[in-house]
Amino acid sequence: MIRWLLWLLAGALLGGVVHLVAVLLLPRTATNDAYTRLSPIAPVNAVAPVPQPLPQNEVMPFMDPAFAAAVCRYDLSEGSIKLSVPVSPAYTSVSFYTRRGIAYYAINDRAAGRRLIELELMTSNQRSQLPEDEEVTAADRLIVESPTNTGLILLRALAPEPGLMPVAQSVLSMATCRPESQTPKH
Amino acid sequence: MRLLLGLLLALIIAAAVGLGATWQTLSHGVAFGAVPIGPWTAWPKTGSREIDPYARANIARSGELPIGSGDGVAFIAHTDDTGRPLDGRCDVLLSGVTPQARFWTLTFYNPQGYLIGNSVNRQGFTSQEILRRADGSFDIFVAPRARSGNWLPTNGVDSYLLVLRLYDSPVGVETRAAREVPMPAIAVQTCS
């Protein structure tokens, strides 16, 4: 009897391990995560509009219909990228996600404090290789470090009322996301 | 032989417990670090690097992008103030004020987080659209039939959830008590 109880206990403990491993591995096996859903409409290292969520026709669940959205699907393996987003009259935000959809950084227009949100995105490796001249440390250069080589940047502009949606969409259509090597040097 | 049987029993139990617990936690959307205020709950950590493994598994499965903590915070309500699940055949009154935020939006979703169509093409309100009383408080009717004032149509669905998103708001991981953060009350009036 004791022997069977011990087997039972061992099974339950092993079950706990199975549970933890399953939860940890699940994100890798997901076939319908946000990155996969956005890939068909989002070219790499460019800004693409995300279709406005409509009933029966949404790219992702839990999208806020009061916002216009655009996405930049990035790949840093060839080098860092530069992002520039004009600020809409109401509210604009830029959120960074890893390949697995983890929001590792987000900033809004007020935190950025200007008419244009300008950011550079690079891996920590690329950042450590930056030349250490003084201009690099200038405060007006906002650098975001990506924990992964690939991921998503979600740009969102609020339309405080439905009639202002075209304004929000046109602001986002002027946003750019491109490899740094293609940016003209000053 | 008994060893083999015992081992087999242990393995079967391990598989049942392990996969059963995984299915249970994921279908119920378990995540740590919840900030519950009345019927509303937010998971501010889910929008940051400190997201827990359960929330990671959940977002990978649902395909959503959680709102980043530098952007805003999302409060979800599945029930009214008394804990009764929200039913689209009932007249529900949302009343009160919202916590400090530059903007907020209220959105009506089905339990999977998708929008529900209706004849007036309204799935929510923004803080700018809402009609308020002189003191800044407001009433929103979430009801199957048209109401005067702020009416959010339910289209008669049997279950739904409400998401209140606060943008550029001090509410977040540090928020603890309801008295610092006044959320609108949710009360069922009548059911048809």
Interface residues (C-beta under 8 A of the other chain):
Chain A: R3 W4 W7 L8 A10 G11 A12 L13 L14 G15 G16 V17 V18 H19 L20 V21 A22 V23 L24 L26 P27 A30 N32 D33 A34 T36 R37 P53 L54 P55 Q56 E58 M60 P61 F62 D64 P65 A66 F67 A90 Y91 S93 S95 F96 Y97 R100 G101 I102 A103 Y104 Y105 A106 I107 N108 R110 A111 P147 L152 L154 R156 L158 A159 P160 E161
Chain B: R2 G6 L7 L9 A10 L11 I12 I13 A14 A15 A16 V17 G18 L19 G20 A21 T22 T25 L26 T46 G47 S48 R49 I51 P53 Y54 R56 A57 I59 A60 R61 S62 G63 E64 L65 P66 I67 G68 S69 G70 D71 G72 A74 R102 F103 T105 T107 Y109 Q112 G113 Y114 L115 I116 G117 Q123 G124 T126 S127 Q128 E129 V163 R165 Y167 D168
